[in-house]
Amino acid sequence: MFRNKLALIEKLKINFYRFTIISIMLIIEFANPRFSFAQWTNNTSINTPVCTSINNQKDYSLAPDTKGGAFIIWNDKRNNIEKSDIYAQRINSLGYTLWTSQGIGVCTNSADQVNPSTTEDGYGGVIIAWDDSINGDRDIYAQKLDSLGNPQWTVDGVPVVIKPLKQKNVKIISDGAGGAIAVWEDSLASYWDIYAQRINSAGIQQWTSSGVSVCKSMLNQKNPRLVSDGLGGAYIVWQDKRSNIDYDIYAQHLNASGIPLWTINGVVICNSGDKQTDPKIVSDGTGGAIIAWQDERGGGISYNIYAQRINSTGTIQWPSNGAVVCAADSSQTNLDITSDSISGAIITWRDKRNGAFHDIYAQKINLDGTVAWQLNGIPITVAALTQTSPNICGDGVGGAIITWQDSIGTSWDIKSQRINSNGNIMWNYNGTFVSNSSNSQTNPKNISDGKGGSIYVWQDFRNGLDDDIYAQHLDMNGVEGIFNETFYLNNLNIFPNPVSESAIISWSDKNTNTISWTGIVYDGSGKEIYSFNLGKSDNKLNVKSLSNGLYFLKIINNEKKSSLCKFIVEK
């Protein structure tokens, strides 16, 4: 009997200490700003800070994390006002920054690193490439981070290419096997040529160490872009001055082994009179590609927008020198393009047809080269003053989401619009605000959230003279935030917390019109696990199917008002 009492006392002591430790962990976890509530705010003057460190953070690149969030990579001068480093942050679908506050240093050596390009690796991580002056002239380096932000390759990156003179303006895409294909401008032959390299999932060069020659024709080849061919290779497009008159547009197809499959130095996409520049490329969904560019033909007075489709054998599919996307008066420039995932591509640009200020327009081009919407495009915004720097992503259902910087006089805001597959505007006339904080917000980029909405990133001057980086989310209806809650519930509580098998959910509800409640459980990354119906007051939360860890419970009523709380499963 005495031994049983001692054993019972010892067990109670262990449970007390265990409860105390868990309680401390809960306090720390809940106090941690990394997991603070409402990271995707419904206040467009607040937004979500990605990096607000000292000095400038700018020139960012972003890629989806395949879980509704984003990887964000940027140039950072916090360590040296004269030289940039490369930093990274991951933000999840709820708007929580998941890595070290102010970002993880990807490359922080004593040299200058600029121009980051980013792609997800297909396994929850991200691959980053940049121009690096560590060897004197610029070379190309790369690094891979896993989903937790841990470097997978050599500290400060592995070489994509090291050779004399300059290699710069790198762009990368996933190779579909955990590695990446990179393309860049290369000055080895005095003029700029185009070279490419593939690195595998271990960061090892797969093609010749100096890179594969994509084009080393006479004079300059610049501004390369690439898209996957779906078979481990890539379609590459660039602007080309081999004519010694004006830039034209050329393209090449490299297979997974780095072998050029088309005519040496590339096939001509457009060599019409005057300049063709700023090419962009997307997959056509059938094994080929669609290319768009700004085109100065017709006297060299102003630019219009043209496009061409090319198949896997290098045969152009539309009229020679391209199909007209927009030939309106004045100039159309600063274009961006996305696949509509169904039957063609959607192109956006800034447009000066209406007078002294630029507006934003868009057009859809079908797989047969005909335009789907009204002649010369649909106005996305024709607001007063200037709108510029458009960026576009698909909405997953045949339409697109476009963002731009919008002048409000002496400063800039960020706005956005969704357009459906028929060319109908879906959100507010002249766009919905993404950010209208103090001072200027500029150079927005956006990617799909995988659910019909978009994640946005931009340079932000709200904190003073230096650039910072902020982010925001709009859902498919153009509503800010991920949950859009008004924190309507009072005293939302889960007891006990931590939960071992089940707990009681309780709250007070002032709304007598509420008919029904739904509970939704999310894991720590924001992924929905399951949902269930609730009554009007106390209800049971069952966690038998959940592993140990941090979770979120969202409760939403029939009027779509909701609130959120955290709980820990500890079995």
Secondary structure, DSSP 8 states (H G I E B T S, - for coil): -HHHHHHHHHHHHHHHHHHHHHHHHHHHHHH-GGG-S-SS-S-TTT-EEEE--SS-EEEEEEEE-SSS-EEEEEEE-SS-TTS-EEEEEEE-TTS-B-SSTT-EEEE-SSS-EEEEEEEE-SSS-EEEEEEE-TTSS-EEEEEEE-TT--B-SSTT-EEEE--SS-EEEEEEEE-SSS-EEEEEEE-TTSS-EEEEEEE-TTS-B-S-TT-EEEE--SS-EEEEEEEE-SSS-EEEEEEE-TTSSS-EEEEEEE-TTS-B-SSTT-EEEE--SS-EEEEEEEE-SSSSEEEEEEE-TTTSSS-EEEEEEE-TTS-B-SSTT-EEEE--SS-EEEEEEEE-SSSEEEEEEEE-TTSSS-EEEEEEEETTS-BSSSTT-EEEE--SS-EEEEEEEE-SSS-EEEEEEEE-SSSEEEEEEEE-TTS-B-SSTT-EEEE--SS-EEEEEEEE-SSS-EEEEEEE-TTSSS-EEEEEEE-TTS-BSSS------EEEEEESSSBSSEEEEEEE---TT---EEEEEEETTS-EEEEEEE-SS-EEEE-TT--SEEEEEEEEETTS-EEEEEEEE--
